[in-house]
Amino acid sequence: MSSPSSDPRVSQPVLLVRGDREYLVEPGTEKGTDLGVLEIPADVEPGDAIETHLGNEFRVRRLRGPDLFHHFERTGAPMVPRDVGLVIGETGISRDDRILDAGTGTGVLAASMARAGASVVTYEQDPDFADVARENMALGGVADAVEVRTGDVTDDLADLGAASFDVITLDTADAPAVVARAPELLVDGGFVAVYSPFVESTREVARTAREAGLANVRTRETIQREMDFDDRGSRPSTAPVGHTGYLTIARNE
């Protein structure tokens, strides 16, 4: 499995933008909209303008990582961009890294790691969700770097091979079972990152990581507040606080 191609001759998905309308499309395809049909040239480039058959213009924009969150077909709540950034930043995921991921879901995290240059093996237990994830990987231009496997990762742990991965990322209820095997699966200095919406499962993950002999085990709540700016002054928004979950990071030493 190779990393995403850097060959400029390989067409990559692009965004078509007009006002509040955005469509993620593949070059050489057709897209129907309420403003008319768009014929996307195979050699389309960011910055180009394309008109529908009704004469309405769309601008072409290069796909960026956060766009995956907004345009992938959803099979549940995808990991939000800030949490994706925390996983990648805390583990240092980069080109040529080998990633074991479980709990694919929509596939935003798997695709984002592939776009950073890693190769990813990701497990999704629901066959329908796995099919959607494969379609999303193709739409995100990373199908050559992400292998979506249907099934429970815990069934394959004995067959994955020792020191096969640089990073393990988990968003699944059976995360503790995988964390217990992380020292065998990870290279020296490799990381495991576990995301959970619940405190109880997070506590179990942290306990298992320490018992397994992983180092630098730490858990953080992922939370943000937006700011409001108006003529009266500036302050944090009174809207609900942006809690999404808990992220536990540990390292193999």
Disulfide bonds with the S-S distance in Angstrom:
none
